[in-house]
């Protein structure tokens, strides 16, 4: 955004630049406009990211549930393996 304003300043003629020097409130107004535009762009970006997050939330929740189920299966297999090893140790 600042670069955009710099380009605008570069396009100004000498008389227009002199006018800005004589009226610093115009420069301040340009800066305020830039800040407002930057805030609006940040809000739009944040909103877009929030919408994307909401779109992927159901898939993420589903994958998380699948991961929990797989982890439970792994724990059950691990426990069965421990019992199996323990029983083999007693037999031998």
Secondary structure, 3 states (H helix, E strand, C coil): CHHHHHHHHHHCCHHHHHHHHHCHHHHHHHHHHHHHHHHHHHHHHHHHHHHHHHHHHHHHHHHHHHHHHHHHHHHHHHHHHHHHHHHHHHHC
